[in-house]
Amino acid sequence: MSEKLALVTGGSRGIGRACALKLAQAGYDVVINYAGNAEAAQKTVEDIKALGVEAEAYRFDVSNQTEVDENIEKIVAKYGRIDILVNNAGITRDDLFIRMTEDKWSAVINTNLNSAFYVTKPVVKVMMKQRNGAIVNTTSVVGVYGNVGQANYSAAKAGLIGFTKSLAKELGSRNIRVNAVAPGFIATDMTKDLANTDEMLKLIPLKRMGTPEDIADAVKFLTVDSTYVTGQVLEVDGGLII
């Protein structure tokens, strides 16, 4: 083992997978969490191991505190530490607010916001004992500016921004840094069915959608490369919200 461990939730595909691979390239053993796609999770684990570090996948529901606590306990018992946490798990249940059901609202809030509370709390206890750690929360530009049809998603992502800034103030004295990345339009499974993509690209100065690797680069900067950045929201959006 490398004696450095990163935990990435929602790490089997898309942005989470890219972050896991990027941190593995930086020399970290990596544990990924996934919700249901065991095949994708196993492929990601194999690709991480090919980089010369250890990797495992743990299946649990990040919106279920009991499952989170049980699995974090297993991870800490095996590895003895957690140096980086990337809270990346997320879903969408888009609809105009007037038609949005309570189920759609609750599913997004529970998975995208409450999960950060459930996962971060036991991890922070480990980091406080280490007196070292770095946390990155994956928010979104819509958490800053809102978006039609995404009142639930925008509320959850905005909540993560406040969560990030509050924890940065609370944990700084323990040498734990807490930041957020706010992706714009990124080419993933979550965005492949978006309508009016051409119209969206017109709003982006760089004239392209971002890649998961673009976000992973930002996550690596905030966790590995920087030691004096905390409480920040790094917007990785090709200039969309200039």
TORRO-188080 format. One record per residue (C-alpha): residue in three letters; residue number from 1; y negated, z, x negated. Coordinates in Angstrom, 3 decimals. Layout:
BEGIN
PT   keke   zase          y          z          x
PT    ALA    NUM          Y          Z          X
...
END
This chain:
BEGIN
PT   keke   zase          y          z          x
PT    MET      1      0.000      0.000      0.000
PT    SER      2     -3.550     -0.689     -1.092
PT    GLU      3     -4.812      2.823     -0.207
PT    LYS      4     -7.480      1.135      1.921
PT    LEU      5     -6.804      0.524      5.604
PT    ALA      6     -8.619     -1.490      8.253
PT    LEU      7     -7.843     -1.247     11.964
PT    VAL      8     -8.835     -4.207     14.151
PT    THR      9     -8.427     -4.034     17.922
PT    GLY     10     -7.785     -7.299     19.721
PT    GLY     11     -6.667     -8.574     16.343
PT    SER     12     -3.999    -11.140     17.180
PT    ARG     13     -6.237    -14.118     17.986
PT    GLY     14     -9.749    -15.493     17.737
PT    ILE     15    -12.452    -13.308     16.243
PT    GLY     16    -10.115    -10.339     15.749
PT    ARG     17     -7.595    -12.408     13.820
PT    ALA     18    -10.332    -13.874     11.613
PT    CYS     19    -11.674    -10.374     10.876
PT    ALA     20     -8.206     -9.096     10.018
PT    LEU     21     -7.605    -11.953      7.582
PT    LYS     22    -11.040    -11.567      6.008
PT    LEU     23    -10.512     -7.843      5.383
PT    ALA     24     -7.053     -8.547      3.982
PT    GLN     25     -8.638    -10.990      1.540
PT    ALA     26    -10.908     -8.125      0.481
PT    GLY     27     -7.823     -6.069     -0.415
PT    TYR     28     -7.336     -3.923      2.674
PT    ASP     29     -4.058     -3.202      4.358
PT    VAL     30     -4.588     -4.153      8.000
PT    VAL     31     -3.293     -2.813     11.293
PT    ILE     32     -4.023     -4.960     14.317
PT    ASN     33     -3.865     -3.936     17.926
PT    TYR     34     -2.883     -6.403     20.623
PT    ALA     35     -2.429     -6.330     24.385
PT    GLY     36      0.313     -8.787     25.234
PT    ASN     37      0.825    -11.814     22.994
PT    ALA     38      3.505    -10.555     20.629
PT    GLU     39      4.079    -14.001     19.123
PT    ALA     40      0.437    -14.395     18.120
PT    ALA     41      0.340    -10.840     16.767
PT    GLN     42      3.421    -11.411     14.623
PT    LYS     43      1.974    -14.658     13.263
PT    THR     44     -1.211    -12.852     12.291
PT    VAL     45      0.789    -10.090     10.582
PT    GLU     46      2.736    -12.682      8.588
PT    ASP     47     -0.453    -14.458      7.531
PT    ILE     48     -2.005    -11.169      6.416
PT    LYS     49      1.056    -10.226      4.375
PT    ALA     50      0.908    -13.618      2.680
PT    LEU     51     -2.395    -12.443      1.178
PT    GLY     52     -0.589     -9.659     -0.686
PT    VAL     53     -1.361     -6.614      1.434
PT    GLU     54      0.501     -4.648      4.078
PT    ALA     55      0.115     -5.412      7.772
PT    GLU     56      1.426     -4.189     11.103
PT    ALA     57      0.782     -4.871     14.775
PT    TYR     58      0.681     -2.120     17.392
PT    ARG     59      0.815     -2.991     21.055
PT    PHE     60     -1.195     -0.656     23.270
PT    ASP     61     -3.830     -0.764     25.986
PT    VAL     62     -7.187      0.156     24.457
PT    SER     63     -8.477      1.142     27.900
PT    ASN     64     -5.772      3.818     28.228
PT    GLN     65     -6.743      6.939     26.295
PT    THR     66     -3.202      8.328     26.167
PT    GLU     67     -1.833      5.133     24.650
PT    VAL     68     -4.702      4.978     22.179
PT    ASP     69     -4.253      8.565     21.024
PT    GLU     70     -0.496      8.161     20.590
PT    ASN     71     -0.821      5.012     18.500
PT    ILE     72     -3.740      6.157     16.353
PT    GLU     73     -1.694      9.258     15.552
PT    LYS     74      1.204      7.039     14.420
PT    ILE     75     -1.084      4.904     12.263
PT    VAL     76     -2.672      7.914     10.562
PT    ALA     77      0.724      9.550     10.031
PT    LYS     78      1.957      6.438      8.215
PT    TYR     79     -1.107      5.381      6.225
PT    GLY     80     -2.947      8.675      5.848
PT    ARG     81     -6.383      7.167      6.314
PT    ILE     82     -8.533      4.626      8.152
PT    ASP     83    -11.415      3.173      6.173
PT    ILE     84    -12.628      0.417      8.507
PT    LEU     85    -12.543      0.152     12.287
PT    VAL     86    -13.420     -3.061     14.098
PT    ASN     87    -13.706     -2.518     17.854
PT    ASN     88    -13.123     -6.097     18.927
PT    ALA     89    -10.901     -6.002     22.023
PT    GLY     90    -12.547     -7.610     25.016
PT    ILE     91    -12.064     -9.588     28.209
PT    THR     92    -14.199    -11.514     30.677
PT    ARG     93    -14.076    -11.498     34.478
PT    ASP     94    -17.128    -13.612     35.251
PT    ASP     95    -18.677    -14.023     38.683
PT    LEU     96    -22.096    -13.957     40.288
PT    PHE     97    -23.051    -10.360     40.938
PT    ILE     98    -23.175    -10.766     44.710
PT    ARG     99    -19.512    -11.844     44.646
PT    MET    100    -18.313     -9.537     41.892
PT    THR    101    -15.555     -7.156     42.954
PT    GLU    102    -15.173     -3.602     41.794
PT    ASP    103    -11.930     -4.632     40.077
PT    LYS    104    -13.742     -7.256     37.990
PT    TRP    105    -16.480     -4.784     37.126
PT    SER    106    -14.120     -1.958     36.178
PT    ALA    107    -11.708     -4.125     34.185
PT    VAL    108    -14.494     -5.359     31.899
PT    ILE    109    -16.198     -1.980     31.515
PT    ASN    110    -12.888     -0.260     30.753
PT    THR    111    -11.682     -2.811     28.210
PT    ASN    112    -14.969     -3.732     26.555
PT    LEU    113    -16.852     -0.427     26.572
PT    ASN    114    -14.647      2.557     27.393
PT    SER    115    -12.093      1.376     24.846
PT    ALA    116    -14.653      1.825     22.059
PT    PHE    117    -14.959      5.486     23.039
PT    TYR    118    -11.191      5.977     23.214
PT    VAL    119    -10.431      4.266     19.893
PT    THR    120    -13.424      5.448     17.881
PT    LYS    121    -13.116      9.151     18.631
PT    PRO    122     -9.763      9.813     16.882
PT    VAL    123    -10.680      7.402     14.082
PT    VAL    124    -13.980      9.177     13.454
PT    LYS    125    -12.123     12.476     13.026
PT    VAL    126    -10.158     10.861     10.195
PT    MET    127    -13.255      9.330      8.633
PT    MET    128    -15.144     12.632      8.778
PT    LYS    129    -12.394     14.290      6.754
PT    GLN    130    -12.566     11.431      4.262
PT    ARG    131    -16.380     11.617      4.295
PT    ASN    132    -16.346      7.842      4.276
PT    GLY    133    -15.868      4.981      6.695
PT    ALA    134    -17.334      1.880      8.292
PT    ILE    135    -17.229      0.903     11.957
PT    VAL    136    -18.225     -2.410     13.498
PT    ASN    137    -18.438     -2.949     17.241
PT    THR    138    -18.224     -6.509     18.530
PT    THR    139    -20.978     -6.851     21.100
PT    SER    140    -22.598    -10.128     22.216
PT    VAL    141    -25.946    -11.845     22.490
PT    VAL    142    -25.587    -11.460     26.261
PT    GLY    143    -25.652     -7.713     25.702
PT    VAL    144    -29.177     -8.223     24.375
PT    TYR    145    -30.475    -10.911     26.731
PT    GLY    146    -28.102    -10.947     29.715
PT    ASN    147    -26.441    -13.952     31.310
PT    VAL    148    -25.941    -15.335     34.798
PT    GLY    149    -22.504    -14.488     36.144
PT    GLN    150    -21.826    -11.841     33.514
PT    ALA    151    -23.406     -8.648     34.807
PT    ASN    152    -20.214     -6.718     33.953
PT    TYR    153    -19.799     -8.254     30.488
PT    SER    154    -23.500     -7.935     29.651
PT    ALA    155    -23.563     -4.297     30.753
PT    ALA    156    -20.522     -3.467     28.636
PT    LYS    157    -21.887     -5.243     25.569
PT    ALA    158    -25.310     -3.640     25.976
PT    GLY    159    -23.549     -0.287     26.212
PT    LEU    160    -21.874     -0.975     22.873
PT    ILE    161    -25.270     -1.475     21.270
PT    GLY    162    -26.480      1.940     22.415
PT    PHE    163    -23.132      3.425     21.372
PT    THR    164    -23.519      1.879     17.914
PT    LYS    165    -27.020      3.204     17.319
PT    SER    166    -26.197      6.708     18.548
PT    LEU    167    -23.092      7.008     16.372
PT    ALA    168    -24.990      5.711     13.348
PT    LYS    169    -27.428      8.600     13.721
PT    GLU    170    -24.690     11.176     14.297
PT    LEU    171    -22.326     10.090     11.517
PT    GLY    172    -24.641      9.007      8.718
PT    SER    173    -24.567     12.436      7.080
PT    ARG    174    -20.792     12.064      6.716
PT    ASN    175    -21.188      8.716      4.933
PT    ILE    176    -19.881      6.804      7.950
PT    ARG    177    -21.770      3.611      8.740
PT    VAL    178    -21.765      2.141     12.260
PT    ASN    179    -23.022     -1.353     13.011
PT    ALA    180    -22.490     -4.140     15.519
PT    VAL    181    -22.136     -7.903     15.418
PT    ALA    182    -23.451     -9.923     18.339
PT    PRO    183    -21.749    -13.325     18.469
PT    GLY    184    -23.344    -16.233     20.271
PT    PHE    185    -21.234    -19.152     21.494
PT    ILE    186    -18.070    -18.983     19.399
PT    ALA    187    -15.177    -21.450     19.660
PT    THR    188    -12.296    -19.236     20.847
PT    ASP    189     -9.814    -19.127     23.718
PT    MET    190    -12.385    -17.079     25.637
PT    THR    191    -14.975    -19.871     25.526
PT    LYS    192    -12.846    -23.033     25.599
PT    ASP    193    -13.227    -23.483     29.366
PT    LEU    194    -16.974    -22.925     29.527
PT    ALA    195    -18.880    -25.500     31.521
PT    ASN    196    -22.040    -27.246     30.267
PT    THR    197    -21.152    -26.860     26.595
PT    ASP    198    -23.364    -29.807     25.656
PT    GLU    199    -26.336    -28.146     27.327
PT    MET    200    -25.647    -24.923     25.448
PT    LEU    201    -25.553    -26.735     22.115
PT    LYS    202    -29.042    -28.088     22.762
PT    LEU    203    -30.305    -24.490     22.712
PT    ILE    204    -28.761    -23.712     19.310
PT    PRO    205    -30.887    -24.710     16.300
PT    LEU    206    -27.766    -25.239     14.157
PT    LYS    207    -26.383    -27.568     16.872
PT    ARG    208    -22.823    -26.273     16.818
PT    MET    209    -20.723    -23.494     18.215
PT    GLY    210    -19.828    -20.765     15.782
PT    THR    211    -16.334    -20.135     14.452
PT    PRO    212    -14.361    -16.884     14.350
PT    GLU    213    -14.759    -17.044     10.579
PT    ASP    214    -18.552    -16.934     10.969
PT    ILE    215    -18.171    -13.592     12.725
PT    ALA    216    -15.595    -12.361     10.212
PT    ASP    217    -18.050    -13.015      7.382
PT    ALA    218    -20.587    -10.785      9.128
PT    VAL    219    -17.983     -8.065      9.697
PT    LYS    220    -16.999     -8.132      6.028
PT    PHE    221    -20.642     -7.841      5.009
PT    LEU    222    -21.194     -4.829      7.250
PT    THR    223    -17.992     -3.041      6.230
PT    VAL    224    -17.222     -4.042      2.639
PT    ASP    225    -20.264     -5.571      0.978
PT    SER    226    -23.052     -3.280      2.168
PT    THR    227    -23.382      0.450      1.650
PT    TYR    228    -26.901      1.048      2.965
PT    VAL    229    -26.847     -0.700      6.338
PT    THR    230    -26.200      1.309      9.485
PT    GLY    231    -27.260      1.265     13.121
PT    GLN    232    -27.937     -2.463     13.056
PT    VAL    233    -27.021     -5.310     15.415
PT    LEU    234    -26.410     -8.515     13.449
PT    GLU    235    -26.826    -11.528     15.742
PT    VAL    236    -24.535    -14.347     14.606
PT    ASP    237    -25.527    -17.124     16.963
PT    GLY    238    -26.796    -20.141     15.046
PT    GLY    239    -30.347    -19.246     16.036
PT    LEU    240    -29.678    -19.276     19.794
PT    ILE    241    -31.934    -16.356     20.627
PT    ILE    242    -34.807    -17.005     18.244
END
